[in-house]
């Protein structure tokens, strides 16, 4: 895998995380949780969540496990997406 392909995969995963985060509703506000709230729930800074969602970082496996738990999905579900579709979507945003 070359560097461009790796970067595209990271962007696609970041887009997937962003999409799943927006499906988790905060019961107090009845709105999707923010990057900041996901960070608080997972012990990570808002900046870290933002960089992850933009595909600018290479997350550790344990970080992805914690994030998937807070997004109410399994690690398998986190990675269960159409890579080509998500690469296109992530490049549009």
N, C-alpha and C positions, 0 to 999 in steps of 0.2 A: 504494500500500500504506500503510495507516495504522499507527500505532505499535503497536497491539495485534497486528495481523497480523505485523508485523516481530518483535515479541517472541516470538510463538508459533513463528515459523520458527526463531529462534535457539534456543529451548528444544528444538524437535524435532531440530535438528542436534546439539545437545549430548547429547541422549538417544541419538542414533545413534552418536556418538563413544564414549559410555560403553559402549553395547552391543558395539561392535566391540573396544574395549579389553579387555573381559572375555573375549573369544574368543582373545586373544593370550596364550599360556602361557609363563611364565618357565621355561626348562629346568632351572634350579637348584632351584626350589621346586615345580614341577609345578602351580602355581596361576596364575590370571590376573594380568597385570601390574597394578600399582596406579597411581593417579594420579601418585604420586611417581616411579615408575619411568618412566612415559610422559614425564613432565616431564624427567627426566634424559636420556632418549634423544633428546628433541627440543630440549633447551636451554631449557626453560621451567620455571618454578617450579610446584610442586604446586598452589599457590593458583591459578595461571593455568589449569591444566588443570581444576581443580574449577569455577572460574567459567565456563569454556567449556562444560563438561558441564551446568551448570545454566542455560545460556543467558543469563548475566549479562554477557557481553562480545561484542564484535564483532571476530572474528578476521580477521587479514590473510590474503590468499590464500596467501602463502608459508608462513605458519604452518600452514594447512590442508594444503598440499602435504607439508610435513615430517611432520605428524601422520599423514596417510594412508599415507605410506611406512612409518612405524613400526607402523602397524596392518595392514600387508601388504595394502592395497587401493589401487586407483587413485583419483584424485580423483573420477572419474566414479562409482565404486562408493560412495564416501563419501556422495555426494548421491543415490544411487539407492535411495530409500525412499518409502513411502507417507506423504506429509506429514500427511494428516488422522489417520492411525493414530498417528503419532509425536507429534503435538500432544496427542492424548488420553493417550498413555502418559506423556508428559513432565509433564502436569498432574496425574497420579496420584501421581508420585513427589515 
